[in-house]
Amino acid sequence: MDSQSKREQEIALKQIIVISAVIAAGFLLQIFTGSVVQEILAAPVSIILSAAILSLLFIKQGDLLQQCGSARVSLILIATLLIISMLMGIIPGNTIKYSWPFALIYLMILVNLSLATGRRLRRFRLWRDLKFILFHLGLLILLIAAGPGSGDTKRYFMTVREGDTEWRGVVSGGTEVEELPVALALLDFDMEEYPPKIALIERRTGTSLPAGRPEYIDAAAGNRGVIGEWSISVDSFEYPKMKAPVAHITVKKGDGVTINGIVSCGNYFQPYHLLDIDSVYSFAMTYPEPQNYTSHIEIYTKSGLKKNGTVEVNHPLTAGSWKIYQYSYNSTMGRDSEISQFELVYDPWLIPAYIGIVMVMLGSLLLIIKGGESNGVE
């Protein structure tokens, strides 16, 4: 074995020892101090930590820093992070991402990425290095926003009545009402529901019967079905605004018995109505289940921003550093709800995260078009 290969092995061993020592320190911190509290990363800590990591882009690197930014260290850290990520998928509660070992590995990846990118920046040539810089610098910005920047994220809940404008919200996990720099005006609340269903129940327990057979049919006019020994036809169905759904049904038994009447699930001010078929069993209507609900809102901020849009489940609305999610409504009133509840997420690192994503996409596109090194980390 030549001296160069021996030296490389010694360097690799030292790198593994240092990384293992940092991980071990993380486990000790976890044992004696508990999990990482995300709030400790809030500003100014997030700004100071991010500035320190980004400053590594511009400092002159000696032998030690060059080794910290090497491709070998990068591969070791990524492999370690992959193992931790797999454990996150196995261990219930997904608490590993708040552990000290995970946090320290994440920090070492940021340092490694910053040093590697900075080394290429100092000898930058446009056509040779542009794809590398775009991809790695964008990834660095994205990881900083998702890591150190996560401590600045705040969540609030706000309840707004139709026709009103609300500036106040309750911070997640708290009870005190705070005035926010963003306001929501609820123009309209809409809900789509699945049709209610007709069911055969035991009146005393409310249990649907019979088990093991079709238990429901949709309460839609003209619909027909069979439940147990009974054939059901829905003669008419009405569900006007501010009233409970009502169906007129005809049920027939195999022995020729025919019964007709109305069933209704009732609502917040109207009682339910059953169709009795004997002393034990009745036909009933289930409550309609929400299919989708949306809020048409107008957003105002104290900085002068004004924006109209629609918020629905899993489709938030973005306004600057705020994301507005549809959270809930008055479930007692259902589709007649006059209020809508929102979750407001404030993330000042949202725009830097978007910038990082765009840079990564552009760098990836240039890699595909121009080819060359996939990482270029030395």
C-alpha positions in Angstrom: 0.0 0.0 0.0 1.5 3.4 -1.0 1.7 6.3 1.3 -1.1 8.2 -0.4 -3.6 5.4 0.1 -2.5 5.0 3.7 -3.0 8.7 4.3 -6.5 8.5 2.7 -7.4 5.6 5.0 -6.2 7.5 8.0 -8.2 10.6 7.1 -11.3 8.5 6.5 -10.9 6.8 9.8 -10.6 10.2 11.6 -13.7 11.5 9.8 -15.7 8.5 10.9 -14.4 8.8 14.5 -15.3 12.5 14.6 -18.8 12.0 13.2 -19.4 9.0 15.6 -18.2 11.2 18.5 -20.7 13.9 17.6 -23.5 11.4 17.3 -22.5 10.0 20.7 -22.6 13.5 22.2 -26.0 13.8 20.7 -27.2 10.7 22.5 -25.8 12.0 25.8 -27.5 15.3 25.4 -30.7 13.4 24.6 -30.4 11.3 27.8 -29.6 14.3 30.1 -31.6 17.1 28.6 -34.4 15.5 26.6 -35.5 16.3 23.1 -34.7 19.5 21.2 -37.2 22.2 21.9 -38.0 23.8 18.6 -38.6 27.2 20.2 -34.9 27.5 21.1 -34.3 28.1 17.3 -36.5 31.2 17.2 -35.0 34.5 16.2 -32.4 35.8 17.0 -30.9 32.2 17.3 -32.1 31.2 13.9 -30.6 34.3 12.2 -27.3 34.0 14.0 -27.0 30.3 13.2 -28.0 30.8 9.6 -25.5 33.6 9.2 -22.7 31.5 10.7 -23.4 28.6 8.3 -23.6 31.0 5.3 -20.4 32.7 6.4 -18.6 29.4 5.7 -19.2 30.1 2.0 -16.6 33.0 2.1 -13.9 32.0 4.6 -10.6 30.6 3.5 -10.4 26.9 4.1 -7.4 25.2 5.7 -6.9 21.5 5.7 -9.4 20.8 8.5 -12.2 22.7 6.9 -11.5 21.1 3.5 -11.9 17.7 5.1 -15.1 18.8 6.7 -16.5 19.8 3.3 -15.2 16.7 1.5 -17.4 14.3 -0.6 -16.5 11.4 1.8 -17.9 13.3 4.8 -21.0 14.2 2.8 -21.6 10.5 1.9 -21.1 9.4 5.6 -23.5 12.1 6.8 -26.2 11.3 4.2 -26.0 7.6 4.9 -26.4 8.3 8.6 -29.3 10.6 8.0 -31.0 7.9 5.8 -30.7 5.4 8.6 -32.2 7.9 11.0 -35.0 8.6 8.5 -35.8 4.9 8.2 -36.0 4.7 12.0 -38.4 7.7 11.9 -40.7 5.6 9.7 -40.6 2.6 12.1 -40.7 4.2 15.5 -44.2 5.5 16.5 -44.7 9.2 17.1 -42.0 10.4 14.7 -40.1 12.0 17.5 -36.6 11.2 16.2 -36.6 14.5 14.2 -36.6 16.3 17.5 -33.7 14.3 18.9 -30.2 15.7 19.5 -28.5 13.1 17.3 -30.7 14.1 14.4 -30.2 17.8 15.0 -26.4 17.5 15.1 -26.3 15.3 12.0 -28.5 17.9 10.2 -26.1 20.7 11.4 -23.1 18.8 10.1 -24.7 18.4 6.7 -25.3 22.1 6.6 -21.7 22.8 7.4 -20.5 20.2 4.9 -22.7 21.7 2.2 -21.7 25.3 2.9 -18.0 24.4 2.8 -18.2 22.4 -0.4 -20.3 25.2 -2.1 -17.9 27.9 -0.9 -14.9 26.1 -2.3 -16.5 26.0 -5.7 -17.6 29.7 -5.5 -14.0 30.9 -5.0 -12.9 29.4 -8.3 -16.2 29.9 -10.1 -16.4 29.6 -13.8 -19.8 30.4 -15.3 -20.4 27.5 -17.6 -18.5 24.9 -15.6 -19.8 25.7 -12.1 -23.2 27.3 -12.6 -25.2 24.1 -12.3 -23.3 23.0 -9.2 -23.7 26.4 -7.5 -27.4 26.6 -8.3 -28.2 23.1 -7.0 -26.0 23.1 -3.9 -26.6 26.7 -2.8 -30.3 26.3 -3.4 -30.3 23.1 -1.4 -28.4 24.9 1.4 -30.9 27.7 1.5 -33.8 25.2 1.5 -32.3 23.1 4.4 -31.6 26.3 6.4 -35.2 27.4 6.0 -36.5 23.9 7.0 -34.0 23.5 9.9 -32.8 26.6 11.8 -35.7 28.5 10.3 -38.3 26.2 11.7 -38.1 27.8 15.2 -39.7 31.0 13.8 -42.8 29.2 12.5 -46.0 30.1 14.5 -49.5 28.7 14.2 -52.7 30.4 15.1 -56.4 29.5 15.0 -59.0 32.1 14.0 -62.8 31.9 13.9 -64.6 34.2 11.5 -68.3 34.8 11.0 -69.8 35.4 7.6 -69.7 39.1 6.8 -67.2 39.9 9.6 -63.5 40.7 9.5 -61.3 39.3 12.2 -57.8 40.3 13.3 -57.6 38.2 16.4 -56.3 34.6 16.8 -55.3 32.1 19.4 -51.8 30.7 19.3 -51.5 26.9 18.9 -51.5 25.3 22.3 -52.5 28.4 24.1 -55.7 30.1 25.2 -55.0 33.8 25.1 -56.4 35.9 22.2 -53.7 37.9 20.3 -54.1 40.6 17.7 -52.3 39.5 14.5 -50.7 41.4 11.6 -53.1 39.7 9.3 -56.9 39.8 9.1 -59.5 37.6 7.4 -62.9 38.6 6.1 -65.3 35.7 5.5 -67.3 36.4 2.4 -69.1 33.1 2.2 -68.9 29.5 3.6 -69.9 26.6 1.3 -70.3 22.9 2.0 -70.9 19.9 -0.2 -72.3 16.8 1.5 -72.7 13.2 0.6 -76.4 12.2 0.5 -77.8 11.0 3.8 -78.6 7.3 4.0 -81.6 5.2 4.9 -80.9 2.6 7.5 -82.8 -0.1 9.5 -82.1 0.3 13.2 -83.1 -1.1 16.5 -84.8 1.8 18.2 -83.6 1.0 21.7 -79.9 0.9 20.9 -79.8 2.8 17.6 -77.8 -0.1 16.0 -78.2 -0.5 12.3 -79.4 -4.0 11.2 -79.0 -6.6 9.9 -75.3 -7.2 10.3 -73.5 -8.9 7.3 -75.9 -7.5 4.7 -76.2 -4.1 3.0 -77.2 -1.7 5.7 -77.8 1.5 3.9 -79.2 3.0 0.7 -78.7 6.6 -0.4 -81.6 8.9 0.4 -82.0 10.2 -3.2 -85.3 10.5 -5.0 -86.1 7.5 -7.1 -83.4 5.4 -5.4 -84.3 1.8 -4.6 -82.6 -0.9 -2.5 -83.0 -3.9 -0.2 -82.2 -4.0 3.5 -82.8 -7.3 5.2 -86.3 -8.5 4.3 -87.4 -5.1 3.2 -87.4 -3.5 -0.2 -87.1 0.3 0.0 -87.9 3.0 -2.5 -87.3 6.7 -2.0 -90.4 8.5 -3.3 -89.2 12.0 -2.7 -86.3 13.8 -1.0 -86.0 17.4 0.1 -83.2 19.2 1.7 -83.8 23.0 1.7 -81.5 25.6 3.2 -81.7 25.9 7.0 -83.9 22.8 7.3 -83.2 19.1 7.9 -83.3 16.6 5.1 -86.6 14.7 4.7 -87.3 11.6 2.6 -90.7 10.0 1.9 -90.1 6.3 1.6 -92.1 3.2 0.9 -91.0 -0.1 2.4 -92.3 -3.6 1.4 -91.8 -6.9 3.0 -91.8 -10.3 1.2 -95.1 -11.3 2.8 -96.8 -8.3 1.2 -96.7 -5.8 4.1 -96.3 -2.3 2.9 -95.5 0.8 5.0 -94.8 4.3 3.9 -93.9 7.5 5.7 -91.1 10.0 6.2 -87.7 9.7 7.8 -85.4 12.6 8.8 -82.2 12.9 10.7 -83.2 16.2 12.1 -80.8 19.1 12.7 -79.8 21.7 15.2 -83.4 22.9 15.7 -85.6 20.2 14.1 -86.2 16.8 15.7 -85.4 13.5 13.9 -88.2 11.3 12.5 -88.3 7.5 12.4 -90.6 5.2 10.4 -91.6 2.4 12.7 -92.2 -1.0 11.2 -92.8 -2.9 14.4 -92.4 -2.6 18.1 -88.6 -3.1 17.9 -87.3 -1.8 14.5 -87.5 1.4 12.5 -86.1 3.0 9.4 -84.0 6.0 10.1 -81.9 8.6 8.2 -78.2 9.1 8.9 -76.7 12.6 9.2 -75.2 13.7 5.9 -71.4 13.6 5.9 -69.3 16.5 4.7 -67.7 15.9 1.3 -65.9 19.2 0.9 -66.1 22.6 2.5 -64.7 25.9 1.4 -64.4 29.5 2.6 -64.3 32.5 0.3 -62.2 35.0 2.1 -60.4 38.3 1.7 -57.0 38.7 3.4 -55.6 42.0 4.7 -52.2 42.6 6.3 -50.9 45.6 8.2 -48.2 46.0 5.5 -51.0 46.8 3.0 -51.4 43.5 1.2 -55.0 42.7 0.1 -55.9 39.3 -1.5 -59.1 37.5 -2.4 -59.2 33.7 -2.6 -60.8 30.4 -1.7 -59.6 28.2 1.1 -60.6 24.5 1.2 -59.3 21.4 3.0 -55.7 20.5 1.8 -55.7 23.6 -0.4 -54.3 26.6 1.6 -54.1 30.2 0.5 -50.7 31.9 0.7 -50.3 35.6 1.5 -46.7 36.7 1.9 -45.2 34.7 4.8 -48.7 33.4 5.8 -50.5 30.2 4.8 -54.2 30.0 5.6 -55.7 26.6 6.0 -59.3 25.5 6.3 -59.5 24.0 9.7 -63.2 23.5 10.8 -66.7 25.0 11.0 -69.8 24.9 13.2 -70.3 21.1 13.0 -73.7 21.4 14.8 -75.1 23.6 12.0 -73.3 21.7 9.2 -73.8 23.2 5.8 -75.7 26.1 7.4 -72.7 27.1 9.4 -72.2 30.9 9.5 -68.7 30.6 10.9 -65.5 29.2 9.6 -62.3 28.2 11.5 -58.9 28.7 10.0 -55.4 27.7 10.9 -52.9 30.5 10.1 -49.2 29.5 9.8 -46.6 32.2 9.8 -43.3 31.2 8.3 -40.9 34.1 7.6 -38.6 31.5 5.9 -41.2 30.6 3.4 -39.9 32.9 0.6 -36.3 31.8 1.1 -37.5 28.2 0.9 -39.2 28.9 -2.4 -36.1 30.5 -3.7 -34.1 27.5 -2.7 -36.5 25.1 -4.5 -36.3 27.2 -7.7 -32.5 27.2 -7.6 -32.4 23.4 -7.0 -34.8 22.9 -10.0 -32.7 25.1 -12.2 -29.5 23.4 -11.2 -31.1 20.0 -11.8 -32.3 21.1 -15.2 -28.8 22.3 -16.2 -27.4 19.0 -15.0 -29.8 17.1 -17.3 -29.1 19.5 -20.2 -25.4 19.8 -19.9 -24.5 16.6 -18.0 -21.3 16.4 -16.0 -20.8 15.9 -12.3 -23.9 15.1 -10.3 -22.4 16.6 -7.1 -18.9 17.9 -7.7 -18.1 17.9 -4.0 -14.5 17.2 -3.4 
